[in-house]
Amino acid sequence: MEFLQGRALLNAIGNLELTGAYAEALSKLGHDLENVAAQEADAALGNGGLGRLASCFLDSLATLNYPAWGYGLRYRYGLFKQRITKDGQEEVAESWLEMGNPWEVVRNDVSYPVKFYGKVVSGSDGKRRWIGGEDIRAAAFDVPIPGYKTKNTINLRLWSTKVLSEEFDLSAFNAGEHTKANEALSNAEKICYILYPGDESIEGKILRLKQQYTLCSASLQDIIARFEKLSGKHVKWEDFPEKVAVQMNDTHPTLCIPELMRILMDVKGLSWKEAWNITRRTVAYTNHTVLPEALEKWSLELMQKLLPRHVEIIEMIDEELVGTIIAECGTENPGLLEKKLKEMRILENVDLPPAFAELIKPEEDPVASSEKEPETSKELDINLEDEPHNLQAQENNEELPEPEPEPPKMVRMANLCVVCSHAVNGVAEIHSEIVKKEVFHEFFKLWPEKFQNKTNGVTPRRWIPFCNPELSKIITRWIGTEDWILHTDKLAELRKFADNEDLQTQWRAAKRSNKMKVVRFLKETTGYVVSPEAMFDIQVKRIHEYKRQLLNILGIVYRYKKMKAMNSAERTAKFVPRVCIFGGKAFATYVQAKRIVKFITDVAATINHDPEIGNLLKVIFVPDYNVSVAELLIPASELSQHISTAGMEASGTSNMKFAMNGCVLIGTLDGANVEIRQEVGEDNFFLFGAQAHEIAGLRKERAEGKFVPDPRFEEVKAFVKSGVFGPYNYDELIESLEGNEGFGRGDYFLVGKDFPSYIECQEEVDEAYRDEKRWTRMSILNTAGSHKFSSDRTIHEYARDIWNIAPVGVP
C-alpha cells in the first residue's frame, strides 16, 4: 500500500555515477546541486518503515538486475503534512503533486476496469459471473527506478483512479444538479486521495477496502496481460508460477488471492483446481508486524456487499481449509478440533460449511441431557410464573441482563494469506520465531515448510554514499576500494582500523561536519539553536505507544528534574550535554500518540527556555519527518533510540541506517536489534529492558496487582502532574501507565517496568561518551558491523528461497 521513496534526483544521478559531473554542469549554469535537489518535494506515497523498506527493495532489485516491478497507488494528498502548533500535531494535506511530478511517465494506453458492488449470477455454461455495480478505471503512472552501476532500470507502477467520460451525467449537470453530475468521477478519484484514510466510519472502511481491491485488481490484470503478451498465441497457464512471483507486503494486498482466482476461473476459463494450484504457487506473504491492526480483519457483511464474487471464493477456500484441518486432526477429540478451527479458519464467527456441520457437534453433558424435559405447557407455565418477578425487578429499578450480542462475522486476512501462500516469512530472526510460535502457531504445525525468516535490509547506496558522502570517502580510503557500496561485507574490514588514531580523527571530523548541517537545519525549521558540541541523541519513527517515545521523553524529564536539583558545577560534572531530537507522525485518529507529540513539544518548550540548563539539555521535535529529513539527521546522529517493548517491533530498519552511519544504538532485544547487537558486538550496543519471552508473564503479574513501580518512575509521573510543563491536562496520558488492567490503563507497553533499567543504561551512555576514543571506536564498529543489513542480501535470499530465481551474479 505504500512506497516511501524520498527525493529522486540525487538517487538517480548517484546510481548513474554522475553526481560530480552533474554538480559541475549545474555550477556552470550558476546553480548549486544541493540547493537544486532541495527544491524537490518528497513523494507522498508512504509513511513508515513498511513503505521505506519497499523502496529499498526496489533499489536493490534494480541494482542486482532482477526483472521486478513494484505496484502501488498514486496518492494525491499522501498521509498528511505534519505541523506542530501550541496544540500539538496538526494535519494538512500534502501538496507534492501541485506542480506535477517530473519523475513519472503517464501511460495513457494502460488502464484496467475495476468493479465494486453488483451481484453474482450463473451463466448458461454454469460459470459464475460478476455483473452490475459500480465501474471505475485504474490508470497507470510509471516511475523508473535506476540501478547502481548497471543499465537495468525497473518500474514502480502506480495506479490513479478515474471513470470514463460517458459516466459524466450531462443531463443532471444541465439541470443544475452539478454535484450529482460529477458523482461517479468524485467516487472514483477519492480512492487515491489519501494513504490510510480514517476507518472509524463505515464510509472510511469502504474506502480502505476499495483502495486495497483497486491495487490488487489493476496490478494482477496488468501482470496477466504482460504474461499473455509474452506467451504469444499459446498461453500455458500452468507456466504462470514459473514466470510470475507475487510478493504480498503485509495483509493490505491479500485480495490478490481471490482476485487471481476470479480472473483465472471467471475470465480465463480455468477450473477451480487449476486456478487454486496456480494461485498457491504464485503468491507469497511477508508478515511485517504482530500488532492486531496489521493482522487485518474485514466485516464479512461489508465485503459481501462490495466484493460479492470474492466472498464466494474466500468461502470455498475456507471450506477447503476446514477439510484439511479435519483430515489432519480427526474428529476423535472434538474439543481440540474446535479450538484449531476457531484459531485457523479464515471466516471468524461463521457457521461451519454444510459439508462438515454434521461431523462436528458440541459435546452434550449426558446428565443435563437426561434431565432436560421436552418443551411442554409445564415449561411455558414456569415462564409465565417468572414474569411477575421480572415486572417486580423493573419496579425496583433492577436491570435485567442484556442478551449477549452475536459476535461480528469477519474475514481474517492474515489467515487467508498463510493458507494460500507457498511461503510465509517474518522480517527478523526473533520476529520469525514469534510468527511460528505465537501468531501462526497452528499453521506452523500444519505446514512447517512454509515458514521462513528474511531479515530486512536497507539500500547502502542511499543510506551511506548519497546521504553521507564525507563518511563514504573515508570508508573507501581505508578499505581501499569502492566495492563496499555493492558488496557491504567489505565494511567488516574497518574493524582492524577501529583503534587507529588517524581514522578516528577523520571519523570525528565527518561526524561534526554532519552535525553542523543539522544545527543549521534545526534553526531554520524550529527556531531552536543547539550546540554541535553536545551529543546528538535521536529517535525518529512513526509515533506509536509500542515504539515508546513516551519512555524516552520521561527519561528526559527525569534527567531535567535531577539537573534542576543541582547547582551549575554539579550539573556540568554529572551530565553530558545532549540534544534530544524526536521526529515522526502520529496517525490522525490515534489520540494517545497525538498526546505524546504534544507532551514532547511541551517538555521541549520548558527545557529549551530554562536559562539554568542552557546547552546542557535541549529537546527538539522536528515537524513533518520524512526521508529527506532522515538523510540529514542520520549521518549526524551519535546515539539512536530503538526502545520498543520487546517482541512488538518486527524488525525496524532505521536501526540499520543509524548503525551504517556510525551511530551507537540504545535499545531492547527486539526486532533486528538482536542481530545488530550480534554483529556490532555486545560492548558497542547499549541494552536494557525486559525480553520478549518475559512480556506475557510481566503483564499477568501487573494484572494481578503484583507489580511494584520504581520510586524514580513515581517521582517522574508526579513531576509531570505538578504542571511544570504547562497547563495542558496530562492525566489521561499518565493514567495509561497506572492501574493494573483495563482499556487505556495498566501500562500495557511496560514503560514503568523498563524505566529503571533505561535510565541506568543512559548513565552508561554518558560515561562512554566522555571517553572520546572509546566512543569513536564504538561508532566505527557499528558501521563495520552493519555489513549484514544491506537490502541486496535480503533480495538475494527472497529470490533464492521464495521466488525460485537463481540470484543474479551469485554462485
N, C-alpha and C positions, 0 to 999 in steps of 0.2 A: 504493500500500500504506500510505501514511501521510499524515496531516494534523497538523501541529504548530500547534494553534490558539492555545494560550495561554489566559489568562483571558478570559471573555466579557463580564463586567459593564461594565467601563469602555469596552470597544469598542462595546457595544450602546448605552449612553447617549450616548457620543460621537458615533456615527453618527446617532443620533436628535436630536442637538444639545440634549440635556437635562442635560449634565454639571452646570451651575450650579444649575439648578432641583432636580435630584436631590440634590445635595450639601446644598442648603438644607433640603430636606424631611427628609433624614436628620438634620441638625443639630437640627431642631425635636424630633426623636424621641430626641435625646441621643446620636447616633452620628456618627462621623467617616467620610466617604466612603472615604478611603484605608485606614482600618482595616477597614472592612467589605469592601472589594474584596480585601484581603489574605487574607480567610478562604477565598476560592475556590481550589480546587486546580486546577492546570494540567491540562487534559485530556491523558491519557497515550496519545495516538494517533499520536505521531510521535517522531522522534529528531533528525534533522539538517536540512540545507538543503533537501533534496527535499520534506520534509513542510511546512516553513515556507513555501517557495515556493508550494506548492499552496494553503495557507491565504491567502497574499497574493493569489493569483489569484482565489479565491472572493470576497474583499472587493472587488476591482476589478470582477469580473463583476456583483456586486450593485449597486455604485455606478454603473456605466455602463449599467445597465438591460438587460443581456443575459439571455435566458431559459436560465440554466445550472443544472446540477446537479453536485454533487460526489458521488462514490461511494467508500466505504472500508469498513473493518472496525471493529467496536466492541470494541477490545481491553480485556479486563477488567484485566489487570495491566501493560499498556503494555510498554515496553522493559525498564526496571528503574529503581528509585530508587537513586542512587549515594551510598554512604557512603565517607568517607575515613578509614581507620584507620592504625595504625602499619605495617600490611602493604600499604598502598596502597588500591586501589579494591575495594570490596565491593558486591555487587549484592543488592538485596532487591526483592520485588515491589512495584509501585506500588499505592497504596490509594485512587486517585481516585474509585472508584465505591462505596466502602464506605457513604457517606451518600447515595448516589443522585446523579443529575445533573439539576439543575433546568432545564438548557438543552435537554434533549431531549424529544421527543414520541414516545411509544411508539405504533407503528402496528400494533395487533393484527390489523388487517384486511389487512395487506400482508406476505405471506410467499411464498416460492417453493421448490419442490423442487430439491435438488442431489444428484447421483448420483456415486458412486465405484465402481470395480471393475466387476464384471459382465462381460457379453460382448455381442458384436455379431452379430445374425442378420439374414438377409434374409427379408422378408415375401413373401406370395404375389403382392404387387404389384411385387416386385423392389426395394422400398425397404429401406435398411439401418435396423435398429432396435437401440438400446442397451437391454438388459434386465438384470434381476437386480442383484446387487451391494448396496452399502450406500447407504441413502437418508437424507438429513437435510433440515431446513428452514432457510432463511435468513430471519430476521425483521427487519423494518425499524425503525430508530430514527432520527428526523429531528431535525437540529439546524438551526434557522433562522439564516440569515446576512443581517443587515440591511445595506443600502447606506447610503452617506453622502448626506445631503440628498436623499433620494428615498424614495418609498413602496415601492420594489422590495425584496423580501426573497426570497432564493433558498434553496436547500435543500442541506444536506450529509446524504445518506442513508447511514447506517452499518448494516452487517449483523451480526446476532448469530446464532449457530448453535444449533439445538436439534433434538429429534426429537418426533414425535407421541407422545401418551400411550400409545398401543397398543404402542409399542416397548418399554415397561417390562415386563420379564419377571416377571409376578406369581407364577407357579408356582415359579420359581427363588428368588424372594425368600422365599416361604413355606417353601421347603425349606431356608432358612438360607444360600443362596448369594447374599448381598446384593450383593457386588461384581459378580457375573455378571449379576444382575437389572438393574443400572444401567449396564451396559457400553455400550449404544448411546447413552445420553444423555451419558456421560462422553466417548466418542469424538467426539461432535458438538460438545460445549461446548469442548473443548480447542483446537479450530480457532481460536477467538477469545480464547484466554488471553493470548498474548504476541506482541508485534511482533518479527519476525525471530528466531524460535526457533533455537537452535543446530542446525546441519545437518551436524555431523560424522558422526552416526549415520544409518543407513538410516531409522530412525523419524523423525528430525529432518527428513530430506529429504522424506519422505512428508507430514509435517505442513505444511511450507512449500508444497509443491505443492497440497495441499488448500486452504490459505489462498488461494493465487492463483486457483485454479479457482472457489472459492466467491465471491470478489469478482467475477470476470468473469461467471459464470453468473447469479447473482442480479441483478446490475446490468443485464445485457442482457435478461433476462426482463422486468424492470421497464420498461426503455426501450421494448421491443417492445409490452408490454401498454398503455402510455400512447399509443404511436403508433396502435395498433389502436382504442383507445377514441376518440381524437380523429378518426380517419378515418371512424368510423361504419360503416355496413353495407358500403361498397365500399372495401376496403383495396387501395390501389395500391402494391405493394411497390417498383416502380421509383421511386416518390417518396421512399422511405425516406432515401436520402442527401441529399435536398433539405431534409429536416426534422430529421435527426439527424446530429450530428458527434460521434465518439468519439475523445477525445484520450488516448492511452496515455502515461502518465508513466513513462519508463524501461521496462525489459523485464518488470517484475513483472506487468503486466496483459496480456501477449502472448496468453494463452489466449482473450482476447476474439475473436481472429481465427477459430480453428477452432470456437469456441463459436457465434459468429454464423452461420458456415457451417452448423453442425449444426442449429441451430434453423430456419434458413430452409429447409434441404433436408428434414430428417427430421420436423420438426413442422409446418411451413407448406407443404410440398409443392413447393417451387421446384426447378428443375433446377440442376445444378452450375454451368452457365454463368450463370444468373440470380443465384444466390447469390454467386458469385465476383465478378461485376460490382458488385453492391450492396455487398459487404464492402469491396472495394478503394476504392470511392468514399466509404465511411463512416469508415474508421479512418485515423488519422494518428499518427505516433510522434515523441516527443521523446526524444532521446538526452541523458542528463544527465551522463555521465562516460565516460572512455575506459578506466577500470580494468577488469581482467578480471572481477572479481566482479560488476560491473554488467552486463556482456555475458553474461548467464546462459546456461548450458548445463545441460540435464537429461538424465539417463540415459534412453535410448530404452526400455530394458527396464522401468525403473520407470514411465515414462509409459504404456507399453503395458498394464501391469498396472492402473494407477489410472484411466486415461482411454483405453480401447481405441478408442472411436469417433474421438476427436480425433487419435490417431496415424494412423488411416486417412486422415483429411482432410489432415493435415500431409504424409503420404507423397504424396498426389495433388498438393498444392501444390508439393512438391519436384520431382515429375516434370514439372510444367508449367515450373518454373524451368529444369530441365536442358534441356528442349526449346528454351526461349528462348535459353539460352546457346549451344547448338549451332547454332541458326539464325543467331545474331549472329556467332559466332566461326568457324563452319565446322569441317571435320574435316581440313583440309589440313596443319595443324600440331598433331599430337596432343599434343606436349609442352606447348604453350601452352594448349590446351583443357583438358588435365588439371589444369594449375595453376589456371586460372579456376574449374573445377568444385570443386577442393579448397577454394578460398577462399570460394566463394559459396554452395555448397549448404547447405540447411537441415539435412540429415541428415549428420552427420560420421562418417567411417569406416564408411559403409554402402555396399553394392554399388549400382551404377547400376540404375535401373529396367530391367526386361527389354526394354522397347521400345528402349532406347538401348545396351544392353550390347554388341551386335554392332558398333555404329558405332565404338566406341572400344576399341581393344585396345592393350595396351602394345607399344611397338616392340621387335622382337627383333633382337639382334645377328646379322647374317647369317652371320658366321664361326662364332660359337658354335653357331648353329643347325645349320650343316652338319657341325660336328664331333661334335655330340651323337648318340650311338648310341641306338637304341631299348632299352627295358629288357629285358634278357635274363638268362639264367642267369649269363653272364660278369659282369654288373653285380652280381648277387647274390653271386657269389664274392668280389668285391672287398670288399663289405660284411662278409662273413664273415671275410675276411683281416684287416680292420681291427679286428675285435672283440678279439683278444688284446692289441692295442696299447691299446685302451680299458681293458681289465682291468688292464694294467700301469700305466696312468696312475692308476687308482684306488688300486692298491697303493702308488704313490709319493705318494699324497695330493694328486695334481694335480686341480684342479676342472675338470670338463667344462663347456663353455659352456652356460648355460641357454638354452633356446629362447626367442626373443623373444615376450613376451605380446602377444596381439592387442589393439590399441588399443580403448578402450571406444566403443560406438556412442552418439552423443549427438545431442540436438536443440538446435540453436543458435537461441535465442530472438530475439536481435538480428537475425539474418539473416531470420528469419520476419517480423519487424516491417518491415524495409526492403522486402522483396519484396511484402508485402500492403498497405502504406500508400500513400496517394496523395501524402503529404507526409512528409518526414523533416527534422527541424530540430535544430541544435545550439543552445546557450544563451549563447554569446558569440562575437564575431567570430573570435577565434583558435581557439576550440573547434570552431566550424563548419568552419573550414578544415582542422583536423586530421581531423575526421569525413570530409571529402571526399577528402583527400589520403592518409590513412593507414588509418583504421579501416574505412571502407567504400569504398575507392578504386575497386575493380572495379564495385561497384554504381553509383557516381557516373558512371563512364564509360558504363555501360549506360543509366542513367536520370538524366541531369544535372538535368532539370526538377523532379525530386522534392525536391532538397536546398535547404534554406533556413537562414537564421540568424534566431533570435529571442532577442536578448539579454534575459536575465532582468531582473526589476524587483521592487521591494518596495512594499507599500502605504504611501503617505506619511501616511495617517491614523494608523495605529498607531505608526509609527516617527518621527513628529515631534510633532504636537499632543497625542496621547494620552499618550505616554511622556515628552515634554519640553515641558510647557506654557509654561514660562518662556521658552525659546528661541522657541517658536511665537509668543508675544505680541510679542517683539522683531522677528521677521521681518515680522509683519503691520504693526507700527508703521512700519517703514522702507519696506516696499513700498507700503503704503497700502491694502491690501485683503487679505481672507481668501481670495481666489480661488486663491491659490497651492496651497491644500490639494487642490483638484481639478485645477488647471492648473499643474503644477510647473514649466513653462517660465518662469513668473514669478519663480522663485527666482534666475534669472540676473541679475535686476535688482540683487541685493545686491552684484554686482561693483563697481558705481560708488561704493559706500559703504565699500569694504573698508579704506580708509585713514582713515576718519572717526573721530576720537578718541572722540566720544560713543558711536558704535556699538560701538567696540572696548571701551570701559569697561563698557557694558551686557552685551556678549557674554561678557566675562571673569566678570562677576558671576553670570550664569546658569550658567556652567560651574562656578564654585566652589560654588554652591548645590547643584548635582547631585553634585559630589564629596563634599560633606558628608553627603549621604544615603548614599553608598556607604561612607564612613568608618564610619557607624553600622551599616550592614548587615554589613560585614566583621567588626566587633567581635562582633555578635550570632551570626554563623554560624561564624566561625573562631576567635574569641578574640583575633585579632591587632589591634593598634592601629596605624593608619597616619596619616601626616601629609597633610592636604589641600594642603600647600604643594608636595609632590612631584609630579612628572609621573606621570599615570596611564597606564601602558603595558599594553595589554590584548590577549590572544589567547584568544578563546573560540570553540570549534568542536569538532566531533567529533575525537576523538584518533585520528590515523592517521599512519603514517610519512610519507606524501607531503605531509601538511599541515605537517610539520616543526616540531612543538612541541619536538623534540629540538634543532634548530638554535637555537631561542630560548633554551632553558634552558642550553645550552652557552655561548651568548653571555653569559648572566648569570653563569655560572661564571667565564668569562674576566674579566668586569668585577670580580667579587668577588676573584679572585686578584690582580688588579692593585691593587685597593684595599688588600688586606692587606699589600702590599709597600711601602705609603706611610705617612707619618705623617698625623696628622689634618688638618693645614693643607694638605698636598699633595692629599689626597683631596677635600677641600671645593673646592679650586681646580680640580681636574681633572674631577670628575664632577657632573652634575646629579642631584639626589635623584630616585629613581624608586620607584614602587610597581608591581611587575610582576605582573599578575593573569592567571591561567590559569583556564579552565573548559572542560568537555566530558567526554563519556563515551567510554570505550574499550569496544568490543564485548566481551561476556563471555568469548569464547573467543580473543580476539586478544591473545596472550601478550605480544608486543613492545610493543603500545600500552599494556598494563597496566604493563609495566616502566617506560615513560616517565612514567606517572602517579606511580608510586612514586618515581622519581628526582626529579621536580619537588617532591614533598612532602618528600623528604629534604633536598634543597638548601634549600627554604624553612625547614625546622626549624633547619638550621645557621645560615643567614644571619640569620634573624629573631631568633635568640638571641645574636648576636655583639655585645657591647657596644661594640666598637671601631667598628662600622659604623653602628649606631643607625638613624636615619631616612634615611640616605643611600641605603639599598637594602633594600627589603622584597620578598618573594616570597610570593604568596598563591595557593593553589588553591581555587577556590570549588566546594564539593560540589554535586552534582545540578543542574548548569546546565540551565536551561530558558528558555522565552520570558519569563516574569516576571522572572527574574534579568537577562536581556538588556535588558529595558526599564528596568532600574535602572542597569546598567553602561554601556550605550552612550551615554546622554546625558552621563555623567561622563568619558568617555574623551578622552584628548588625543593618544595615539599608539596605532594599532592595527596588528597584525601579520598580514599576508596573504602568507605566505612559502613557499608550496608550490613543489615542484620544477616548473619551467616546463613547460607542456604537459600537466600532470596534473590541474589543477583546471579543471573545465569552465567554471564561471563564478564561483561564490561569490555569495552575496547579503548576508552580514554586512558585506562591504566597502562595499556601497551604504548600509547602515543607519548605519555609522560615519561615512561621508562626509556624509550628510544631517544628522548631529548635530554637524558642525563638528570632526570628528576627522581628524587628519592620518594618512595611511597610509604604512607602510613595506612594500615588497613586491617580488616578482618580476614580470616581464612574463608574467603567466599569467591565464587566465580574464578576468573583467570588469575586472581591474586595468588592463589595456591601455586600455580605453575610459574608465575613470575618470580615469586619468592624462591622457588627451587632453582631457577636459572640465574638470578642475580646474586644469590647467596643469602642465607638467613640473617647474616650480620648487616646486610645492606637493605633491609626492609624492616619497618617498624610495625610489629604485630601486637594486636591487643584483642580482647573480646572473647565472647563465648563462641564455641564451634558448632557447626551445623547439626551434629548428632546430639547436641545438648539442648537445642532450642525447644523441642516439644516438651521435654521434662521441665524446663525452666518456666514455660507458660503454664504448665499444670501446677507447678509449685506456686506460681503467682495467683492462679485461680483459687487455690486452697488457702490463700491468705498467709503463706509461709515466707514470702519474700520480705526481707528487711532492707530498706533502702540505705545507701551510704549517707552519712551525715552531710558530706560535701554536696551531694545531689540535692538534699533537702534545703541546704543553705542557698544554693543557686536558685531553686524554684521560689523560695521566699524573697530573694533579692529581686527577681523579675516581678513578682506580685506587688512589691513595695511601690511600684510606679516610677522607678528610676529611669526607665526608658520611654517615658511619656504617658499620656492619658489613655491610650488605647487599652481596652479590656482584654487581657490575655488569659482570662480564666479558662476558657474552653480549650485553648492550646495546652496549658499546663495541666488541666484536668485529664487530658488524654494520657498523661503519664502517671496518673493516680488511680486509686481503686484497684480492685482485683480482677474484675472482668466486666463485660458489657460493652455495648456499642460506644465507640469513642472513649473507652476507658481501659484501664488495665495494662497500659504500656505494651501493646502487642509487639512493637518492634524493639523492645528491650533496651531502650535508651538508658533507663535508670540502672539496669543490670550492668551494662558495659561502661557506664560513665566513670567509675573509679579507675578501671584499667586504662581507659582512654586518656584521662588527664595525667596519669602516671607515665604513660607512654610518651605524652607530649613533653614531659620533663626530660625524658631520654633524648628526644629530638633536640631540645635546647642545648643539652650537654654536647651532643655530637656536632652541632652546627658551630659551636665555639671553637672547635678544633678544625681549622681551615683545611689542613691536609687530609684529615680523615674524611671530612665531608666531600671534598673533591674526589677522593678515591672512590667513595660510595657512588658518587654521581657517574664516574667513568664506568664502574662495574655495572651500573644499571643499564647504560647504553650497550655495553658488551653483552649483557645477559638478555637483551631484548631480541636477539637474533632469531629466536624461535617464533616470534609473533608477527611474521610477515604474512599478509593475506595470500601471497604467492604460494606459500607452503600449504595453507588451508585449501586453496583451489586445486592444487595438485592432488590432495587427499580426496576431495569430493569427486574429482574426475576418475581417479583410480578405483575408489571403493563404492561409489554410488552411481555415477553416470556411466561407468564401464567404458571409459575412454582412456587409452594409453596416454599418460601425461606427455605433453609435447616437450621434446628435448631432455627427457629424464629416462634413464635406462629402466 
